[in-house]
Amino acid sequence: MLSRVADAVFWMARYMERTDNILRALRTNYIASQDEIQHFNWKLWVDGLGANTKPSAQQYTYREALYELMLNRENDTSVLTYISRARENARSVQDYVTKEVWQCMNDYYHLIRDKRTEQLIMHGDPVTAFDDLLRESTLFYGTVDITMNRGEGYTFLNLGKYTERLLRALDILELKIKEMENHESEAVQWKFLLYALSGYEFHTKFYRNALSTENVIHQIFMNLQFPHSVLYCLLQVERYFKRLDVISLPENYKEMEFLLGRAISNLRYGSPEKSTTSTIKPFIDNTRTEIKALSQKLAILYFGYS
């Protein structure tokens, strides 16, 4: 597989995973802002998700925030932009994805641009729009799973998906911790965080007690049964990377293998003994920095970046 093709598949998967994670977070935040959390800080999420390259003093209503984060064509980090970029990457490598996957991408793109979607977000019930879009996202993942062959394209697609998923988990956790600084009830905040990561039901069944900071952080970082945990995603990155052994230059493979092994060890053994919102912040920063460096090294060694 050509490096530019691998790069396009990798980034198609990253944009799709980023879109899915942001939609779930926004859906949860909208429900929280209408239900239990008074004076919800939409500016924090607009800034945190990258809609403002420079933090401003502007405050946002939920309609304004949803427009910036979902529909603004001028915003490089809006859902519309991510879906458009994923579709363009899929278009450039149509020989390496199935026609069913391409059709899913195309349908997703037309749905986010549909006037009904905009009407629901700006004037109607945003939850209906979120559910429609997330249904397309789920359809995309299912179509990939049952139609794509397990060759190099599938491998790079999963490398992109799990790399992006763990980075989004870190970002959403960090934003929720910032949000807690202005709210007294940690339990409510943790509940909505887990909803955003599709992990609340899992938490109630696995931990079987009241929400606690330590258990929530353990679930997000270390729980190997939780498909959005950082450790689970990193081990999946390692799993799919090992499939590149036979097609890699030995020196490139060994360098990436070492970096992955070090990242996994740092994650497993470098976490604070007592997890609190204050002790976990440096760990979030260090983990994010290490994963981004690992992703950049992959781009240099396998995608031809200079």
N, C-alpha and C positions, 0 to 999 in steps of 0.2 A: 504494500500500500504506500502511495506517495505521501510524503510528510504533510503536504497541504491538504490532502484528503483526510488524513488522521486528525489534523488540527481542526478542520471544519466539523467533523463528527463529534470530536471532543467538545467543541464550543456549542454546537447544537444542543448537546445533552446538558451542558452547564446552563445555558439560557432557559431551557425547559424546566430544569430543576429549580432554578432561581425564581422563575415565574410561579411555579406551584407553591413554593415556600412563602413567597410574598403574598399571594392570594389567600392562603390559609391564615397568615398573620393578620392581614387586613380584615378578613371576614370576622375573625375573633375579636379584633380591636373594635370594629363597628358595633358588634353585639355588646361588648363590654361598655362602650361609651353610651349605649342606649339603655343599659340595664343597671349594672351595679356600681360602675366607677363614675363618679361625678367629676365634672371639669376635666375630661380626658384631654391629655396633652398631645394633640395631633402634630404639633410642630416638631416634637421630639422624634416622631416616626418619619416625618417628611425629611428632616435633616439626616436622621440616622440611616435611612434607606437611600440616601444619595440624591434626592430630588433637588436639594439646594447645594451647589458646590461650595458656596460661602454661606455660613449661618447668618440668617437675617432676624430682625426683630418681629417679622410678620407672624401673626397668629392665624390659625386656619380653622374654619368650620370643617365638619366632617366631609361635606360635599367638596369643598375646595381641596382638602387633602386627598380625597379619593381621585379627583380629577388629575392632580399632579402625579400621583403614584401609579395611576392606571391608564389614563387616556391622553396625556399631554405628549403630542408628537415631538415637541421641542425638548423634552426631557429624556436624556440618554439612559435614565434608570427607571423609566415607566414600564409597566407590564406590556403596553402596546409596542414599545421599542424592543423589548426582549423577545416577544413573539415574532416580530418582524425579522429580527436578526437570526433567530433560530430557523425560521422559514427560508431565509436567504442561504444559510449554511446548508440546509437540507437540499435546496434547489441545486447548489453547486456540486453535490455529491449524490445525485439521484441514482447513479449506477451502484452505489454502495448501501443504499437503504431500499427497503421494499416499497412497492407502489402504495401499499396500505399505509405505511408510515408516512409517506409523502402526503397522502390524502388526509390523514389526521392533522398534519401540520397545516395544510391548506385550510381545512375546516376551522381550525383554531384561530388562524389569522383572520378569516372572514367573520368569525363570531365576535372577536374583540373590536372589529371595525363596524359591526352592525349597529344601525341607529337605535334598535331596541335596547341593546346593551348600554349604550350611552344614556338613553332615556331612563333606564332603571337606575343607573348610578347617579345621575345628576338630578333626577326629579321623582323617581319611584322608589322601589324597594331594592337597595343594593344587594341584599342577601340572595335574591333570585339571580342576579347577574353573577355573583360569586359562585353560586351552585352550578350554573350553566357552564361557566369557564372551568371550574374544577372537574366537572364531568368530562369535558374534553381532555383535560390533563390526564385523568385516570385512563381514559380510552387510549391516549397516546402510549402510556406505559404498558398497558395490556397488549396493544398491537405490536410494540417492539418485542415484547416477550414471546409472542406466539408466531411471529412472522419472520424475524430476522435470523439469519444463520449465525452460528457462534464463531465467526471468524474475527479478523482483526477489527473490522468496523464495530462489531458488538463489544469487543474489548475496550476500544477507545471511548465508546459511548458510555460504558459503565465507569470508566475512570473519571470521565467528566461529571457524571451524575453524582457519584459518591464524594468527590472532591468538593463539589458545590454544596451538597447537602450538609456536610459537616461545617463548612464555613458559614452557612446560613444559620445553623443551630447556634453557633457562637455569637453571631451578630444579634439574633433575636434574644438570646439570653442576656447579652450585654445591655440591649435597649430596655429590656424589662427591669433589670437591676437599676438602671438610671431612673426609670419610672417610679420605682419603689421609694426613691428618696423623698418624694412628695406625698406618699400615701402611707397610712398606718398599717393597713391590713395586708400582711405578706401573703396570707393564705389565699385571698382573693386573687392577688397578682399571680401567684404560682399556678392557680387553677387555670387562668386564662393563658398563661405561658404554655402549659401542657396542652390545652386545646389547640393553640397555634401550631404545635408540633405533632398533633394527632396522637398525643400520649396520655391524655387524662384517664381514659378507661383502663389503659395498661397500668397506670400508676395505682389505681384503686385495687386492682386485682393482684399486682405483684407485691406491693409494699403493705397493703392491708392495714393502714393506720392513717391518722390525720396528716394532712400535707405538712411537711417540714422542709426547711431549707436544705438540710443535709441530704435527704432522700431525693428531692427534686434535682439537685446538682449531680448526685450519683447517677440518676437515670439519664440525664442529658449527656454526661461525660462517659460513664463507664459501663452502663448496663448493656451487655451483649445480646440480650433478647429484645432490645428496643431498636427498631430500624433507623431511628433518627439520632441515636447516640453517636458522639464523636468517635469513640473507640470502635464501635461496630462499623462505621463508615470507613475509618482508616484501615481496618483489617480487610474490608472489601476492596479498597484501593490496592492494597498489597496483593490480595488474591488475584485480581485481574491483571495487575502488572506482571506477575509471575508468568502469565500466559505469553508474554512478549519475549521470553528468554530465547526461544529458537530463532527469532527474527532480529534480535538486537546485536549491535556491536558489543563484544564482551565487556569492554571498559565502560561503556555507557550503562549497560545493565548493572554492573557491579556498583557503580556510583549511585544509581538510583536505589538499588537494593539496600545499600548502606544507609542512605538518607531516610528511607522508609522505616528501616529497622530502628534507627535512632529516634525517629518521631514517635513510634509505637512505645518504645521503652520510656521516653520522656513523659508520655501521656500516662502510662501505667504507674510509673514510680515517682513522678514529679508533682503529683497533685498534693495540695495541703492536707495535713492530717485532719484538721477540723474545717469542713467546708462552710463558709459563711459568705454573705454578699461582698464583704470587704476582702477576705483572703482569696476569693476566687478570681477577682478582677485581674491581678497580674498573670494568673494562670491562663485566663482567656486570651490576654494579649500575647503571651509567649507562644501559646499553641497556634493562634492565628498566624503569627509571624512565621513560624516554622512550616506550616502547611502552605502558605503563599510562596515561600522560598522553594519548597519542594515542587510546587506546580510550575514555577518559573524555570526550575532546572529541567523538568520534563519537557517544557516547551523548547528549551535550548538543545537538548540531546535528541529529541524525537521529532520535533516539528520544524527544526531549522531556524529558530529565532536566534538573533545575534545579541 
